[in-house]
Amino acid sequence: GFCRYWKGRVVNVHPSLLPKFAGGMDLAVHQAVIDAGETESGCTIHEVTEEVDAGPILVQKVVKVEPNETAESLKAKIQPTEGPAYIEAIQKYISTTQGSGPITYAD
């Protein structure tokens, strides 16, 4: 299916430091991090595979979880790290595929 056809060419951002808190979404993930007493969290850019949030990890960005953190405040700290994490993942992809030609819509 989709994942096999696009293997190695689709990435996703997850709002935690995978493999911790895989499978959740948005504020539920941030609340789970807080409820677990974690001292750090962040975002993970990973390859999409058939198993949810289980693909190879490409980049992780870490933020500190403060004692008085809320799911909303943690989300507000993590979201700004996602764009730079994507850029870093793309740069890594380009640097490891040089010589194979430009990336096109056909890819």
Rosetta blueprint (number, residue, H / E / L):
1 G L
2 F H
3 C H
4 R H
5 Y H
6 W L
7 K L
8 G L
9 R L
10 V L
11 V E
12 N E
13 V E
14 H E
15 P L
16 S L
17 L L
18 L L
19 P L
20 K L
21 F L
22 A L
23 G L
24 G L
25 M L
26 D H
27 L H
28 A H
29 V H
30 H H
31 Q H
32 A H
33 V H
34 I H
35 D H
36 A L
37 G L
38 E L
39 T L
40 E E
41 S E
42 G E
43 C E
44 T E
45 I E
46 H E
47 E E
48 V L
49 T L
50 E L
51 E L
52 V L
53 D L
54 A L
55 G L
56 P L
57 I E
58 L E
59 V E
60 Q E
61 K E
62 V E
63 V E
64 K E
65 V L
66 E L
67 P L
68 N L
69 E L
70 T L
71 A H
72 E H
73 S H
74 L H
75 K H
76 A H
77 K H
78 I H
79 Q H
80 P H
81 T H
82 E H
83 G H
84 P H
85 A H
86 Y H
87 I H
88 E H
89 A H
90 I H
91 Q H
92 K H
93 Y H
94 I H
95 S H
96 T H
97 T L
98 Q L
99 G L
100 S L
101 G L
102 P L
103 I L
104 T L
105 Y L
106 A L
107 D L
